Amino acid sequence: QLQLVESGGGLVQPGGSLTLTCAASEWTLSSYAIGWFRQAPGKEREGVSCITALGTITNSADSVIGRFSISRDNAKNTVYLQMNSLKSEDTATYFCAANSRGWACPLSSAPYGTWGQGTQVTVSS
């Protein structure tokens, strides 16, 4: 069974950078589209970025375009979310999720059947 593990979260000052990692344990990610989502306290979960199985298509929310970048290394079974120019409003728990329809890269959560446990990102001075 596919299991996802996020890492790389932490406390960072406004304007700083973090790289989140989504890794699969004992399963290959290469056939899955992967999405990054976030949820702040009291707010609904929102899609941040996603990437298709072969990495040919990415999609990002307007709020992160120009600041966040998603990539993957299928040889390492890993997907990355590079976050630059972080703002306080980026503070949230970040989750990665897998969509078995690897060619599709939606930012809605419904198509994603497997989720990680999340990693906390706090942007504060």
Phi and psi in degrees as a GROMACS rama.xvg file:
@    title "Ramachandran Plot"
@    xaxis  label "Phi"
@    yaxis  label "Psi"
@TYPE xy
-67.188  131.674  LEU-2
-129.539  137.535  GLN-3
-113.373  141.454  LEU-4
-130.593  121.954  VAL-5
-94.6786  150.557  GLU-6
-152.504  167.331  SER-7
105.237  -4.80552  GLY-8
-71.0782  171.172  GLY-9
164.598  -167.599  GLY-10
-99.7419  129.592  LEU-11
-141.442  150.127  VAL-12
-78.2781  154.304  GLN-13
-53.3239  136.99  PRO-14
90.5644  -10.5307  GLY-15
-81.9467  -175.084  GLY-16
-132.831  151.83  SER-17
-144.711  152.479  LEU-18
-120.686  119.014  THR-19
-92.633  145.462  LEU-20
-123.175  136.777  THR-21
-119.443  118.869  CYS-22
-123.64  151.016  ALA-23
-105.141  140.022  ALA-24
-102.429  123.631  SER-25
57.4511  30.2984  GLU-26
-157.005  148.034  TRP-27
-88.7057  138.37  THR-28
-90.5807  -7.43311  LEU-29
-64.7729  -17.0153  SER-30
-101.363  2.93913  SER-31
-109.957  140.417  TYR-32
-76.7984  143.042  ALA-33
-121.268  133.928  ILE-34
-119.29  149.035  GLY-35
-108.155  132.676  TRP-36
-128.723  162.142  PHE-37
-142.841  153.827  ARG-38
-143.229  121.45  GLN-39
-96.219  155.837  ALA-40
-55.9035  129.598  PRO-41
78.7845  3.50333  GLY-42
-120.913  160.444  LYS-43
-76.0309  154.569  GLU-44
-66.7819  138.937  ARG-45
-131.107  146.855  GLU-46
-76.0741  137.36  GLY-47
-106.606  -59.5182  VAL-48
-153.025  155.608  SER-49
-147.177  162.367  CYS-50
-146.066  138.156  ILE-51
-73.3258  170.513  THR-52
-57.7845  -40.4657  ALA-53
-90.7986  -0.695642  LEU-54
76.3792  14.851  GLY-55
-84.2657  -21.6398  THR-56
-129.76  133.685  ILE-57
-126.814  161.023  THR-58
-148.399  137.335  ASN-59
-138.878  151.138  SER-60
-67.7135  149.203  ALA-61
-56.7289  -33.1358  ASP-62
-68.9368  -15.7197  SER-63
-118.603  -5.01807  VAL-64
-60.0222  131.659  ILE-65
89.3866  -10.6869  GLY-66
-119.874  -38.9333  ARG-67
-107.365  148.617  PHE-68
-139.398  131.595  SER-69
-106.841  142.214  ILE-70
-151.185  168.901  SER-71
-146.049  154.192  ARG-72
-129.454  96.2166  ASP-73
-67.1031  -26.0077  ASN-74
-65.6469  -30.0698  ALA-75
-99.6073  1.17887  LYS-76
59.4573  40.8899  ASN-77
-139.647  144.777  THR-78
-122.624  141.196  VAL-79
-118.952  149.796  TYR-80
-127.524  106.055  LEU-81
-87.1748  122.247  GLN-82
-117.805  116.701  MET-83
-116.326  164.369  ASN-84
49.0067  48.7797  SER-85
-65.6812  144.752  LEU-86
-120.179  162.399  LYS-87
-59.9612  -32.2664  SER-88
-72.9295  -5.45993  GLU-89
-83.4058  -7.08214  ASP-90
-61.5275  123.634  THR-91
-178.348  171.456  ALA-92
-89.5415  128.835  THR-93
-105.114  133.225  TYR-94
-122.532  143.149  PHE-95
-105.523  153.409  CYS-96
-147.151  152.402  ALA-97
-113.19  136.636  ALA-98
-115.629  117.674  ASN-99
-66.5072  -17.7655  SER-100
-84.0831  83.7396  ARG-101
-62.3104  -19.361  GLY-102
-83.6323  -10.5765  TRP-103
-104.566  140.257  ALA-104
-136.101  67.0736  CYS-105
-86.1108  158.035  PRO-106
-98.3399  5.0525  LEU-107
-86.9708  149.551  SER-108
-81.3513  -22.7986  SER-109
-55.7928  -39.4842  ALA-110
-71.8693  -9.06511  PRO-111
-94.301  117.774  TYR-112
-96.8662  -16.8248  GLY-113
-126.594  131.636  THR-114
-126.892  147.683  TRP-115
-83.3163  -178.78  GLY-116
-87.3807  -13.5606  GLN-117
96.9223  155.291  GLY-118
-137.376  136.927  THR-119
-85.2587  132.493  GLN-120
-119.306  123.549  VAL-121
-123.698  122.905  THR-122
-110.745  110.632  VAL-123
-159.061  147.702  SER-124
